[in-house]
Amino acid sequence: MHPERTGPHVQAATVSRLRAAPFEFGLMASLFALYYVTRGVAAGRAYDAFVHAFEVMHLEQKLGLFRELWIQGWVLGMPALVRFLNFVYAYTHLTAVVLFGAWVFLRHYHFYRQVRAIFLSMLGVGLLSYTLFPLAPPRFFSWRGFVDTLALYNGVNYDHPGIATLYNPFAAMPSLHAAFALFSGIGLIWIGRRWFHWALGVIHPILMALAVVGTGNHYVLDVIAGFALAAIAWIVVPRLLRSRGDSLDDWLTVTPAAR
């Protein structure tokens, strides 16, 4: 960890950071939007997506992981839990990532370039996977007993023009909801190290894992893949940054003015 600076150096660093903040968060928001605006990639891939879904369910059955129907059955027995998980799935995904990024940027800036690189690598892998492996989520298979809890309890219409244009229905493998939850959780624990950082870092990924499966939006394998992506990114990306040396570090921390 870098030694703390004092006096005018702190003020100068803070002012510089605040000036860079709009650019940084504008960049991150734009890149994160790619996660949602991938519907064009899914056009014409419905057949592949459903074939892949049957393959995933068959693989889960062979591995003893096909527990989605049991989890949904347990969740649906408690309407209040369903509504809570709908909220977790719909509203805490982006919020948690933004709050974690802002916390690192404003309070622990010496970790920011590393955190940003990890996030971007995960986003890139996720978008590539959605392009190469479109996957229909469980909620498409009502005839097998799956329930779309967001449609049932919140009246979400995925075909509404306001949603359809910003939504890829086959972006399931890996679950970036689960991946980004664990990404934020690991970061909170690694950087914060206080008891409440540990609590949030553990509870949020667990809740998100339950939410994505309980709402019928992901398979268990999606969650496992998402968690694996986050864990591998936290292990591999910092090592790559160190191995590439200062040149990549400097590029990652360059300010808008320098560009």
C-alpha positions in Angstrom: 0.0 0.0 0.0 1.3 3.4 -0.9 2.4 5.7 2.0 -0.1 8.5 2.7 0.7 12.0 1.7 0.1 15.0 3.8 -0.5 18.7 3.4 -0.9 20.5 0.1 0.0 17.3 -1.8 -3.2 15.7 -0.5 -5.3 18.7 -1.7 -3.6 18.8 -5.1 -4.2 15.0 -5.6 -7.8 15.4 -4.5 -8.5 18.2 -6.9 -6.8 16.3 -9.7 -8.9 13.2 -8.9 -12.2 15.1 -8.8 -11.4 16.7 -12.2 -10.7 13.3 -13.7 -13.9 11.8 -12.1 -16.4 12.8 -14.8 -14.2 11.3 -17.5 -13.5 8.1 -15.5 -17.1 7.4 -14.7 -18.3 8.5 -18.1 -15.9 6.0 -19.6 -16.9 3.2 -17.3 -20.6 3.9 -17.7 -20.2 3.8 -21.5 -18.4 0.5 -21.4 -20.8 -1.0 -18.9 -23.7 0.0 -21.2 -22.3 -2.5 -23.8 -23.3 -5.2 -21.4 -26.9 -4.1 -22.0 -26.8 -3.0 -25.6 -26.0 -6.4 -27.1 -29.4 -7.2 -28.4 -28.2 -6.9 -32.0 -25.7 -9.6 -31.4 -28.5 -11.9 -30.3 -30.6 -11.3 -33.4 -31.1 -14.5 -35.3 -29.4 -16.6 -32.6 -32.6 -17.9 -30.8 -32.2 -21.4 -32.2 -28.6 -21.6 -31.0 -29.6 -20.1 -27.6 -32.2 -22.8 -27.0 -29.9 -25.6 -28.2 -27.3 -24.4 -25.7 -29.9 -24.2 -23.0 -30.7 -27.9 -23.4 -27.0 -28.7 -23.4 -26.4 -26.8 -20.2 -29.4 -28.4 -18.4 -28.2 -31.9 -19.6 -24.7 -31.2 -18.3 -26.1 -30.0 -15.0 -28.1 -33.2 -14.7 -24.9 -35.3 -15.3 -23.0 -33.2 -12.7 -25.8 -33.2 -10.2 -26.2 -29.4 -10.4 -29.7 -29.2 -11.9 -31.2 -27.6 -8.8 -32.9 -24.6 -10.3 -36.4 -25.9 -10.0 -35.9 -26.9 -6.4 -34.5 -23.4 -5.6 -37.4 -21.7 -7.4 -39.9 -23.9 -5.6 -38.4 -22.9 -2.2 -38.3 -19.2 -3.1 -41.9 -19.1 -4.6 -43.2 -20.4 -1.3 -42.3 -17.0 0.3 -43.7 -14.1 -1.7 -41.8 -11.6 0.3 -38.6 -13.3 -0.5 -39.5 -13.4 -4.2 -40.0 -9.6 -4.2 -36.8 -9.1 -2.3 -34.8 -11.2 -4.8 -36.5 -9.4 -7.7 -35.2 -6.1 -6.1 -31.7 -7.6 -5.6 -31.6 -8.8 -9.2 -33.0 -5.7 -10.9 -31.5 -2.8 -8.7 -28.4 -3.8 -6.8 -26.4 -5.2 -9.8 -25.3 -1.9 -11.3 -25.7 0.1 -8.1 -23.2 -2.1 -6.2 -20.6 -1.9 -9.0 -20.9 1.9 -9.2 -20.7 2.4 -5.4 -17.7 0.1 -5.2 -15.9 1.9 -8.0 -16.7 5.3 -6.5 -15.4 4.1 -3.1 -12.1 2.9 -4.6 -11.7 6.0 -6.7 -12.3 8.5 -3.9 -10.9 6.7 -0.9 -8.4 4.2 -2.2 -7.2 5.6 -5.5 -3.9 3.7 -5.5 -6.0 0.5 -6.1 -8.2 2.1 -8.8 -6.2 1.3 -11.9 -6.0 -2.3 -10.9 -9.7 -2.5 -10.1 -10.6 -0.9 -13.3 -8.4 -3.3 -15.3 -10.0 -6.3 -13.6 -13.5 -4.9 -14.3 -12.8 -4.3 -17.9 -11.3 -7.8 -18.4 -14.4 -9.4 -16.9 -16.7 -7.2 -19.1 -14.8 -8.1 -22.2 -14.9 -11.9 -21.4 -18.6 -11.7 -20.7 -19.5 -9.8 -23.9 -17.3 -12.2 -26.0 -19.0 -15.2 -24.3 -22.5 -13.8 -25.1 -21.5 -13.4 -28.7 -20.1 -16.9 -29.1 -22.4 -18.8 -26.7 -25.9 -17.3 -26.6 -28.0 -19.1 -24.0 -31.7 -19.0 -23.3 -32.2 -18.6 -19.5 -34.5 -20.8 -17.4 -37.4 -18.4 -17.5 -38.0 -19.3 -21.2 -38.9 -22.8 -20.2 -42.2 -22.4 -18.4 -43.3 -25.8 -19.7 -40.6 -27.4 -17.6 -41.8 -25.6 -14.5 -39.7 -22.5 -14.5 -41.2 -19.2 -13.4 -40.3 -15.7 -14.5 -40.7 -14.0 -11.2 -40.0 -10.5 -12.5 -42.9 -10.8 -15.0 -45.1 -12.5 -12.4 -44.6 -10.1 -9.5 -43.4 -6.9 -11.1 -45.2 -7.1 -14.5 -41.9 -6.8 -16.5 -42.6 -7.0 -20.2 -39.3 -7.9 -21.9 -40.9 -7.1 -25.3 -41.7 -3.5 -24.4 -39.7 -1.2 -26.8 -38.1 0.6 -23.9 -36.7 -2.7 -22.6 -36.2 -4.7 -25.8 -33.8 -2.2 -27.4 -31.5 -2.4 -24.4 -31.8 -6.0 -23.5 -30.1 -9.2 -24.7 -32.4 -12.1 -23.7 -29.6 -14.6 -24.3 -26.9 -13.1 -22.2 -26.7 -15.8 -19.5 -23.3 -17.6 -19.6 -21.5 -16.5 -17.5 -23.8 -14.6 -15.1 -22.2 -11.1 -15.0 -24.7 -10.4 -12.2 -22.9 -13.0 -10.1 -19.5 -12.1 -11.5 -19.7 -8.4 -10.7 -21.2 -9.1 -7.2 -18.2 -11.3 -6.4 -15.8 -8.8 -8.0 -17.1 -6.1 -5.7 -17.1 -8.5 -2.7 -13.5 -9.5 -3.2 -12.5 -5.9 -3.7 -14.3 -4.8 -0.5 -12.6 -7.5 1.6 -9.1 -7.1 0.0 -9.1 -3.3 0.2 -11.3 -2.5 3.2 -10.4 -5.3 5.6 -12.8 -4.3 8.3 -15.5 -6.5 9.6 -18.3 -4.7 7.7 -16.4 -5.0 4.5 -16.1 -8.7 5.0 -19.8 -8.9 5.8 -20.9 -7.0 2.7 -18.3 -8.8 0.6 -19.7 -12.2 1.5 -23.4 -11.4 1.8 -23.9 -9.6 -1.5 -22.5 -12.3 -3.8 -24.5 -15.0 -2.0 -27.7 -12.9 -2.3 -27.1 -12.2 -5.9 -26.4 -15.9 -6.6 -29.7 -16.8 -5.0 -31.5 -14.0 -6.9 -30.3 -14.8 -10.4 -31.3 -18.5 -10.0 -34.5 -17.8 -7.9 -35.8 -15.3 -10.4 -35.4 -17.8 -13.3 -32.7 -15.7 -15.0 -29.7 -18.0 -14.7 -28.6 -21.6 -14.3 -26.4 -22.8 -11.5 -23.6 -23.2 -14.1 -24.0 -19.6 -15.1 -23.4 -18.6 -11.4 -20.4 -20.9 -11.1 -18.9 -19.5 -14.3 -19.5 -16.0 -13.2 -17.9 -16.6 -9.8 -14.9 -18.3 -11.5 -14.5 -15.4 -13.9 -14.3 -12.9 -11.0 -11.9 -15.0 -9.0 -9.6 -15.7 -11.9 -9.7 -12.0 -12.9 -8.6 -10.9 -9.4 -5.7 -13.4 -9.5 -4.5 -13.0 -13.1 -5.0 -9.4 -14.0 -2.9 -7.8 -11.2 -0.1 -10.2 -12.2 -0.3 -9.2 -15.8 -0.2 -5.6 -14.8 2.9 -6.2 -12.8 4.6 -8.2 -15.5 3.9 -5.5 -18.2 5.5 -2.9 -16.0 5.0 0.8 -15.8 4.0 1.4 -19.4 0.6 -0.3 -19.0 0.2 1.2 -15.5 0.8 4.7 -16.9 -1.7 4.1 -19.7 -4.4 2.9 -17.3 -3.9 6.0 -15.1 -3.6 8.7 -17.8 -5.9 11.6 -17.3 -8.2 13.2 -19.9 -5.9 16.2 -20.1 -2.9 14.0 -20.9 -4.9 12.3 -23.7 
